Amino acid sequence: MAAMPALVTPPLALYVHFPWCVRKCPYCDFNSYTLQGELPREAYLARLERDLAAQAGAVRGREIVSVFLGGGTPSLFPPAAIDRLLAAARAHLVFAPDAEVTLEANPGTIERGRFAEYRAAGVTRVSLGAQTFDAATLAVLGRIHSPEETRRAAEELHAAGLANFNLDLMYALPGQDPAGALRDVAEALALAPAHLSHYQLTLEPGTVFAARPPPLPDDDAAAAMLGACAARLEAAGFGQYEVSAWARPGAQCRHNLNYWTFGDYLGAGAGAHGKLTQATAIVRTTHLREPRRYLAAQAPESRPVPESERAFEFMLNALRLTAGFEARLFTERTGLAWESIRAPLAAAEARGLLVGTPSGCRPSSLGLQFLNDLLLEFLPEMPEKSYVSALSTPTRSGGAGHAAGRYSQALNGSSKNERITRETG
């Protein structure tokens, strides 16, 4: 029997989760909680510092290439708190000289002048949750900000020298038509972002919207919106590099690209997940989700990823990339031979969902549209319940990627990039 290929240590990132929001949005199924009373700022920062110190030994000598401060709403924490956190991270970890540091921000929680202070604290990139520029729809979505606050926040970002920012934008919203979706894209482009996360609103189990669904456009209308918006973004010079992510040249989210290429990451904070490649194993870590339990806990739980699940986990991430990936990357980051997935690759290609390239493969336009169907080709024979539930929503267009991304979020602990489908990007 041939020896298994050796695992190659991939780049390393850091994700830090801030679980509180001013108000929980009715569509959101992320690990976030409506803030009740005073923010436990000091206790949470101290716990994060202990968390970082405890995990540093496992990655000694490795550089952090990117940091993502996600939530929840990290911008509830003032610049001084973010400065303290990043200083602690640098004290325990080695940062690459050009490390990308992204902060998620809600336009409704940003005071004038704060972005300049966040930049001084070490933030190099911001992900702004715009969602839509229609005031009535923002109210339906439970957002606390107005379109004008998004515009003002973008102006502040440019003034602070943080022009490398992302806007989260949703489509297929309650009562929306293609013209309305295009207006949102035009409004977003007018703010000159470097990156745009464009994802479909879907009804996620356990949310208010799942229990009391609003009237949403049907699949054909959603597909028409996606097509029209994609054409508008391409005309504006944005390239789609991931199923829900568009960027100007050179402005792709480095943190999310590390996720999509099955890189490693430390996770700190309530509910945060991590992934570390060791000499012969890939290990995932998970922190307790509920903030009070996290504050009282010690080390995260950990489990090795069985070889039988590695191909699916890799594909769940890498097949979101429009350019696909090289066979070499699959082998280096899973420790599996390329030949081990010949059968599902051939089956997906025969169905028109996958396209072979000289050095690997990429999803076809049909595969991106029906990403869940493509991923099912790689599902383990004995899937865990989480696998099945993650792929149980047969939606078209961006929705397919969105549903699969929810499982990726559970694996990656990423933020609205992104949080995999919403900016982890």
Secondary structure, 3 states (H helix, E strand, C coil): CCCCCCCCCCCEEEEEEECEECCCCCCCCCCCEECCCCCCHHHHHHHHHHHHHHHHHHHCCCEEEEEEEEECCHHHCCHHHHHHHHHHHHHHCEEEEEEEEEEEECHHHCCCCHHHHHHHHCCCEEEEEEECCCHHHHHHCCCCCCHHHHHHHHHHHHHCCCCCEEEEEEECCCCCCHHHHHHHHHHHHHCCCCEEEEEECCCCCCCHHHHCCCCCCCHHHHHHHHHHHHHHHHHCCCEEEECCEEECCCCCCHHHHHHHCCCEEEEECCCCEEEEECCCCEEEEECCCCHHHHHHCCCCEEEECCHHHHHHHHHHHHCCECCCEEHHHHHHHHCCCHHHHHHHHHHHHHCCCEEECCCEEEECHHHHHCHHHHHHCCCCCCCCHHHHHHCCCCCCCHHHHHHHHHHHHHHHCCCCCCCCCCCCC
